[in-house]
């Protein structure tokens, strides 16, 4: 059985409070985009994991897909072993949720493969144990997310027909670096209102990580400015970076030259 886990972008990202458990409360709109990995899981005599495409750091046993399998097996001990093949296309550690997408899609795939008939809400509970962004990918549709990312509500947002440009300059930004530069605070603007009014996005739809990360990595601010200079109606950093994205009303004529950056361009379905 094969599925194609897709990435996401963050439209606005507010860091509102720091929790007693060390995590931060966030508020953001997550939107699925058509940049995809490929994930195959089949029944086997022994559980194995293989990966192609972009190299995945760390041990295979630490991959979230296998963790998702073990999480299900802890409640359903009779699950048959599986053979997993992941072809990695989504840049890693880029603020696009690629690993979280793989885990969320793996839960959905195994729910069908093993005929578990688990409802979305229960799959989301499993996903929340794997990572903050993982629950989003169970339903995989525009959501207003709060808490650590596991508190979600549907959002009426349709970007169909817009052109999306992603640019990742191959800069790694650790979670520690991202959060070290932000001071949690109550948002100035109501995110639901802002999302519903695209005319104010450029001024009011902000990512709290940008200020300090742009100071540490000025090239990211330059890429964002370049996206606007080439006609983007909105541009921002996704998640904690380092991917920048731009939304365009028409197919852009955008070139960054031969700088070795990862670039993705596609019209949103």
PLY file of the C-alpha trace (Angstrom):
ply
format ascii 1.0
element vertex 269
property float x
property float y
property float z
element edge 268
property int vertex1
property int vertex2
end_header
0.00 0.00 0.00
1.42 3.38 -1.02
0.59 6.91 0.12
2.23 10.26 -0.65
2.81 12.29 2.53
2.72 15.98 1.71
4.35 18.99 3.33
2.65 21.96 4.98
3.24 25.68 5.33
2.44 27.88 8.31
0.34 30.94 7.64
1.15 32.97 10.73
2.85 31.49 13.78
2.39 33.06 17.19
4.32 31.85 20.25
1.85 32.74 23.00
3.14 31.22 26.28
5.77 28.88 27.70
4.34 25.90 29.52
5.50 24.36 32.77
6.54 21.20 30.89
9.04 23.16 28.80
6.94 23.24 25.63
5.49 26.41 24.14
1.88 27.18 23.28
1.51 28.22 19.66
-1.20 29.54 17.38
-0.94 29.03 13.64
-2.75 28.10 10.45
-1.33 25.00 8.80
-2.05 24.46 5.14
-1.19 21.32 3.11
0.90 21.76 -0.02
1.63 19.39 -2.95
5.28 18.63 -2.18
5.31 14.94 -1.33
7.37 12.02 -0.12
6.38 8.49 -1.15
5.62 5.91 1.54
5.06 2.19 0.97
4.15 -0.18 3.80
3.43 -3.84 3.14
2.98 -6.92 5.29
6.19 -8.90 5.86
7.74 -11.65 7.93
10.09 -9.18 9.63
9.80 -5.45 10.23
12.30 -3.53 8.10
12.85 0.09 7.08
14.55 1.37 3.93
14.89 4.93 2.67
15.88 6.50 -0.63
16.03 10.09 -1.85
17.24 12.75 0.59
19.46 11.18 3.24
17.74 10.88 6.62
20.04 11.47 9.61
20.03 9.14 12.61
19.24 5.49 13.07
16.39 3.82 11.18
14.94 2.62 14.48
14.43 6.25 15.49
12.31 7.07 12.42
8.81 8.27 13.30
7.24 5.75 10.91
8.61 2.82 12.90
7.68 4.61 16.12
4.12 4.91 14.75
4.08 1.16 14.06
5.35 0.35 17.57
2.80 2.74 19.08
-0.04 0.88 17.37
1.48 -2.49 18.23
1.53 -1.56 21.92
-2.27 -1.54 21.82
-2.69 -4.17 19.08
0.04 -6.74 19.87
-1.06 -9.13 17.13
-0.08 -6.74 14.33
1.93 -8.48 11.64
5.46 -7.19 10.89
5.79 -4.66 8.07
8.29 -3.67 5.43
8.58 0.13 5.07
10.09 2.02 2.15
10.23 5.80 2.33
11.37 7.89 -0.63
12.30 11.24 0.87
11.67 14.38 -1.21
10.58 16.98 1.37
13.64 18.80 2.76
14.48 17.74 6.31
14.38 20.22 9.19
13.02 22.89 6.89
9.82 23.98 8.66
7.68 21.99 6.21
6.63 19.15 8.52
8.03 16.36 6.36
8.82 13.91 9.17
5.51 14.66 10.85
3.69 14.06 7.56
5.40 10.68 7.16
4.29 9.67 10.67
0.70 10.88 10.25
0.31 9.22 6.87
1.88 6.02 8.25
-0.80 5.89 10.95
-3.53 6.35 8.35
-1.96 3.74 6.07
-1.58 1.14 8.82
-5.11 1.82 10.04
-6.26 0.67 6.59
-3.65 -2.05 6.11
-4.58 -3.78 9.36
-8.33 -3.01 9.20
-8.23 -1.30 12.60
-11.13 1.06 11.77
-9.80 3.75 14.13
-11.56 7.13 13.99
-9.60 10.26 13.13
-9.77 11.60 16.68
-8.07 8.47 17.99
-5.44 8.51 15.25
-4.78 12.14 16.20
-4.20 11.06 19.80
-1.65 8.53 18.63
-0.07 11.13 16.36
0.26 13.64 19.22
2.50 11.14 21.02
4.87 11.18 18.06
5.27 14.94 17.56
3.55 18.29 17.79
2.79 18.64 14.06
1.84 15.00 13.47
-1.91 15.25 14.32
-2.43 17.80 11.53
-1.63 15.22 8.87
-4.36 12.78 9.92
-7.09 14.87 8.26
-4.55 16.86 6.21
-6.67 19.94 5.56
-6.42 23.61 6.58
-6.50 23.88 10.36
-6.16 26.49 13.05
-3.77 24.84 15.51
-3.15 25.74 19.13
-1.55 24.15 22.16
1.63 22.34 21.06
-0.07 21.89 17.68
-2.42 19.11 18.75
-5.47 21.34 19.43
-7.06 21.85 16.03
-10.16 23.28 14.44
-11.24 23.44 10.83
-10.49 26.64 8.98
-12.33 27.86 5.88
-9.32 28.71 3.73
-8.92 27.82 0.06
-5.76 28.81 -1.81
-6.64 26.81 -4.93
-5.18 28.38 -8.06
-2.49 30.32 -6.22
1.09 29.66 -7.26
3.46 28.59 -4.51
7.23 29.08 -4.50
9.35 27.45 -1.79
13.00 28.36 -1.31
15.24 26.56 1.15
18.83 27.87 1.32
20.11 24.72 3.06
20.52 26.42 6.42
19.80 24.22 9.44
17.98 25.97 12.28
17.70 23.92 15.46
14.64 24.04 17.70
16.91 25.42 20.42
18.02 28.32 18.22
14.48 29.04 17.05
12.96 29.29 20.52
15.97 31.05 22.09
15.13 34.20 20.19
11.40 34.49 20.86
9.58 36.00 23.81
6.09 34.49 24.21
3.38 37.11 24.11
-0.28 37.60 23.35
-0.77 38.16 19.59
-1.47 41.71 18.45
-3.99 40.54 15.84
-6.70 37.89 15.99
-5.42 35.12 13.72
-8.86 33.93 12.61
-9.79 37.46 11.51
-6.48 37.94 9.72
-6.71 34.62 7.85
-10.18 35.60 6.65
-8.84 38.89 5.23
-5.94 38.24 2.81
-5.62 41.97 2.07
-3.99 42.45 5.49
-1.74 39.38 5.41
1.46 41.24 4.47
1.24 43.49 7.54
-0.68 41.39 10.07
0.08 37.71 9.35
3.42 37.20 11.06
5.75 34.42 12.14
7.24 35.14 15.57
10.39 33.18 14.72
11.33 35.49 11.86
12.75 38.45 13.80
15.55 36.64 15.63
16.21 34.03 12.94
16.51 36.71 10.26
19.01 38.54 12.49
21.06 35.33 12.77
20.70 34.48 9.06
20.24 37.70 7.01
19.99 35.75 3.74
16.53 34.58 4.82
15.30 38.17 5.05
16.81 38.79 1.62
14.94 35.82 0.14
11.66 37.03 1.64
12.21 40.52 0.21
13.04 38.98 -3.16
9.79 37.01 -3.19
7.85 40.25 -2.69
9.98 42.01 -5.30
8.99 39.32 -7.80
5.27 39.83 -7.18
4.31 37.61 -4.25
1.06 38.67 -2.61
2.33 37.12 0.62
5.69 35.74 1.72
6.89 34.31 5.02
9.05 31.72 6.69
7.34 28.39 7.35
7.52 27.06 10.90
10.91 27.60 12.49
12.52 27.70 9.04
14.61 27.84 7.11
12.19 27.54 4.18
10.66 30.74 2.82
7.52 30.63 0.72
5.71 33.05 -1.52
2.13 33.00 -2.80
1.48 34.46 -6.25
-1.72 35.20 -8.16
-0.06 34.19 -11.44
2.78 31.87 -12.38
5.88 33.72 -11.23
8.93 34.51 -13.30
11.28 33.93 -10.41
14.96 33.05 -10.52
17.47 32.89 -7.70
20.44 32.09 -9.89
22.84 29.23 -9.39
23.17 29.33 -5.59
22.49 25.71 -4.73
19.18 26.47 -3.03
16.28 24.02 -3.00
13.43 25.55 -5.02
9.91 24.21 -5.53
7.22 25.87 -7.64
3.69 24.63 -8.23
0.11 25.80 -8.57
-1.96 24.82 -5.56
-4.79 22.35 -6.29
0 1
1 2
2 3
3 4
4 5
5 6
6 7
7 8
8 9
9 10
10 11
11 12
12 13
13 14
14 15
15 16
16 17
17 18
18 19
19 20
20 21
21 22
22 23
23 24
24 25
25 26
26 27
27 28
28 29
29 30
30 31
31 32
32 33
33 34
34 35
35 36
36 37
37 38
38 39
39 40
40 41
41 42
42 43
43 44
44 45
45 46
46 47
47 48
48 49
49 50
50 51
51 52
52 53
53 54
54 55
55 56
56 57
57 58
58 59
59 60
60 61
61 62
62 63
63 64
64 65
65 66
66 67
67 68
68 69
69 70
70 71
71 72
72 73
73 74
74 75
75 76
76 77
77 78
78 79
79 80
80 81
81 82
82 83
83 84
84 85
85 86
86 87
87 88
88 89
89 90
90 91
91 92
92 93
93 94
94 95
95 96
96 97
97 98
98 99
99 100
100 101
101 102
102 103
103 104
104 105
105 106
106 107
107 108
108 109
109 110
110 111
111 112
112 113
113 114
114 115
115 116
116 117
117 118
118 119
119 120
120 121
121 122
122 123
123 124
124 125
125 126
126 127
127 128
128 129
129 130
130 131
131 132
132 133
133 134
134 135
135 136
136 137
137 138
138 139
139 140
140 141
141 142
142 143
143 144
144 145
145 146
146 147
147 148
148 149
149 150
150 151
151 152
152 153
153 154
154 155
155 156
156 157
157 158
158 159
159 160
160 161
161 162
162 163
163 164
164 165
165 166
166 167
167 168
168 169
169 170
170 171
171 172
172 173
173 174
174 175
175 176
176 177
177 178
178 179
179 180
180 181
181 182
182 183
183 184
184 185
185 186
186 187
187 188
188 189
189 190
190 191
191 192
192 193
193 194
194 195
195 196
196 197
197 198
198 199
199 200
200 201
201 202
202 203
203 204
204 205
205 206
206 207
207 208
208 209
209 210
210 211
211 212
212 213
213 214
214 215
215 216
216 217
217 218
218 219
219 220
220 221
221 222
222 223
223 224
224 225
225 226
226 227
227 228
228 229
229 230
230 231
231 232
232 233
233 234
234 235
235 236
236 237
237 238
238 239
239 240
240 241
241 242
242 243
243 244
244 245
245 246
246 247
247 248
248 249
249 250
250 251
251 252
252 253
253 254
254 255
255 256
256 257
257 258
258 259
259 260
260 261
261 262
262 263
263 264
264 265
265 266
266 267
267 268
